Amino acid sequence: MTNEMIFEANGVKIDLLKITRLYPAAWIHAGGESASVSLEWAELKADQITLESYVLICDVDPVGEVPVNRIELRYDTKEELFAVMQEIAMRLKKE
């Protein structure tokens, strides 16, 4: 097994073997603030928020610690987000 598995998306290189948390989210704007929220929450509150993009959040900090080295990959559509998630899953499955 190699010591790294580089995945590149949106001009960002990510070592998949260092990821401790990987999850999809929605980047929204509501009440003058922007934040990432779960896809489910964004869908439930669609009439009260502005959906700006879909986000794949990659944390490399140890689980239980505040993530300070978070990488966020943004996509215009949920389909683009899910396609990248599927590609990452296939890469990890091969490892």
C-alpha positions as CSV (number, residue, x, y, z in Angstrom):
1,M,0.0,0.0,0.0
2,T,1.3,3.5,-0.8
3,N,1.5,6.3,1.7
4,E,-0.8,8.6,-0.3
5,M,-3.7,8.5,-2.7
6,I,-4.0,11.9,-4.4
7,F,-7.3,13.0,-5.7
8,E,-7.5,16.2,-7.7
9,A,-10.7,18.3,-8.1
10,N,-11.3,21.9,-8.8
11,G,-7.5,22.5,-8.9
12,V,-7.1,21.1,-5.3
13,K,-5.1,18.0,-4.5
14,I,-6.3,15.9,-1.6
15,D,-4.6,12.9,-0.1
16,L,-7.6,10.6,0.4
17,L,-5.7,8.4,2.9
18,K,-5.5,11.4,5.3
19,I,-9.2,12.2,5.3
20,T,-10.8,11.5,8.7
21,R,-14.3,12.8,7.8
22,L,-15.9,13.2,4.3
23,Y,-19.4,14.4,3.9
24,P,-21.7,16.3,1.5
25,A,-23.4,19.6,2.5
26,A,-25.2,22.5,1.1
27,W,-23.7,26.1,1.3
28,I,-26.6,28.4,2.0
29,H,-27.4,32.0,2.7
30,A,-30.1,32.9,5.2
31,G,-30.7,35.8,7.6
32,G,-27.6,37.6,6.4
33,E,-25.3,34.7,7.1
34,S,-23.7,31.9,5.0
35,A,-23.0,28.5,6.3
36,S,-22.7,24.8,5.4
37,V,-25.7,22.7,6.4
38,S,-26.8,19.1,5.7
39,L,-28.4,18.4,2.4
40,E,-31.5,17.2,4.1
41,W,-31.9,20.4,6.2
42,A,-31.4,22.5,3.1
43,E,-34.1,20.6,1.3
44,L,-36.5,21.0,4.2
45,K,-35.9,24.7,4.4
46,A,-35.7,25.4,0.7
47,D,-38.4,28.1,0.9
48,Q,-36.5,30.0,3.6
49,I,-32.9,29.9,2.4
50,T,-30.9,30.7,-0.7
51,L,-28.8,27.7,-1.8
52,E,-25.5,28.9,-3.1
53,S,-23.7,25.7,-3.9
54,Y,-23.2,22.0,-2.9
55,V,-20.1,21.2,-0.9
56,L,-18.0,18.1,-0.3
57,I,-16.3,18.6,3.0
58,C,-13.0,16.8,3.6
59,D,-11.5,17.0,7.1
60,V,-8.0,15.7,7.8
61,D,-7.8,16.5,11.5
62,P,-8.2,13.7,14.0
63,V,-11.8,12.8,14.9
64,G,-12.9,14.7,18.0
65,E,-10.7,17.7,17.3
66,V,-11.9,21.0,15.9
67,P,-11.3,20.8,12.1
68,V,-8.8,23.5,11.2
69,N,-7.5,21.8,8.0
70,R,-10.8,21.4,6.3
71,I,-11.0,21.3,2.5
72,E,-14.3,22.3,0.8
73,L,-15.0,21.5,-2.8
74,R,-17.9,23.4,-4.2
75,Y,-20.3,22.4,-7.0
76,D,-23.2,24.0,-8.8
77,T,-25.4,20.9,-8.8
78,K,-26.1,18.0,-6.6
79,E,-25.4,15.7,-9.5
80,E,-21.8,17.1,-9.8
81,L,-21.3,16.6,-6.1
82,F,-22.6,13.0,-6.1
83,A,-20.4,12.2,-9.2
84,V,-17.3,13.3,-7.3
85,M,-18.4,11.4,-4.2
86,Q,-18.8,8.3,-6.3
87,E,-15.4,8.7,-7.9
88,I,-13.8,9.0,-4.5
89,A,-15.7,6.0,-3.2
90,M,-14.4,3.9,-6.2
91,R,-10.8,5.1,-5.6
92,L,-11.0,4.2,-1.9
93,K,-12.6,0.8,-2.7
94,K,-9.7,-0.1,-4.9
95,E,-7.3,0.7,-2.0
